Amino acid sequence: MSINLEKVDQVKQRTGVSYKAAKEALEHCNGDVLEAIIYLEGSSENTYTDTNAGVNQFGQFGQDVTNFFKDIIRKGNVNRITIEKDGKRIVDLPVTAGAVGAVFFAPAVMISVIVAFATGCEMSIHKEDGEVINVKDVTRETLDSVKEKINESNCQKSNCSTEEPKPEEYEEVKPEETEEQDKQ
């Protein structure tokens, strides 16, 4: 039973195990390289350290990421963006195409959306489950919320009060004073 570095290297290279695992397999198989390789291949994957396991794990991770993006694209192709004017559908395209267009042609898409709203078009997103989201309503709600926050922020900076002044806080002006001010 002669076990040398050359045999350990052969087992290690062919199976991807550590030096320790290759040596133990050779000892178990009385120094026979072929038997050690077969022994390691027959062993449970968890009983030795496989340097290719990282590749397999990465392959699984890559497969999971690929499946995730495929699912997003599938959902994006099922969900649709539509633009309608006077009940007539002008544009009907998958959300995925709209997103790609928005990324690569952002200025043109922004101008198109503004023009669509300015000309009275209705833009909506039709989801897979049948839900319809009116983009104009969502945009209006968002703008109202932003305006409200800006007003609150400006009011806090200038220490203004949102409460109406009480009647006793108003300064009383006598009618003769206003006539004199008008003459000047």
Residue, then its C-alpha position, 0 to 999 in steps of 0.5 A: m500500500s504505497i501512497n505518494l503525492e502523485k497518487v493523491d494529486q491524481v485523485k484530487q484532480r479527477t474528483g475535486v476533493s481536498y488532499k486530505a480526502a484524497k489521501e483517506a480514500l487512497e488509504h481506504c482503497n489500499g493505494d489503488v487510484l481507480e478504486a479511490i476515485i470510484y469510492l469518492e464518486g460513490s460517497s455521499e456528496n456531503t462526506y467530502t469537500d468538493t471544490n466543484a461544489g462552489v461551481n454547482q452552488f453558483g450554478q444553482f444560484g445563477q439558475d435561481v436568479t435566472n428564474f427570478f428574472k424570467d418570472i418578472i419578464r413573464k409577469g411584465n408581458v402579461n401586465r399591459i400598459t394602455i393609452e386610450k383616447d375617447g374610448k379608442r385604444i391607441v397604445d397597448l404594450p407589455v409593461t416589460a417593453g414600457a420599462v425597457g423603453a423608459v430606461f433607454f429612451a427616458p426623455a422621449v418617454m417622459i415627453s410622450v407621457i406628458v403629451a398623452f396627459a395634455t391631450g386628454c388620453e387615459m393611461s392605465i396598467h392592466k394587471e394579470d388578475g384583472e385589476v386596472i390602475n389608472v395612471k392619471d389618478v395615481t399621479r394626481e394623488t402623488l402630486d397632491s401628497v407632494k404639494e401637501k408636504i411642500n406646503e407643510s415644509n414651507c409653513q414650518k420654515s416660516n413658523c406660520s400657523t395653519e389655524e385661522p386667527k381668532p376674531e379678537e386677534y384682528e385689529e379694529v379699524k375705525p371708519e374715520e381712520t380709513e377715510e383719512q388714509d384714502k385721502q393721503 
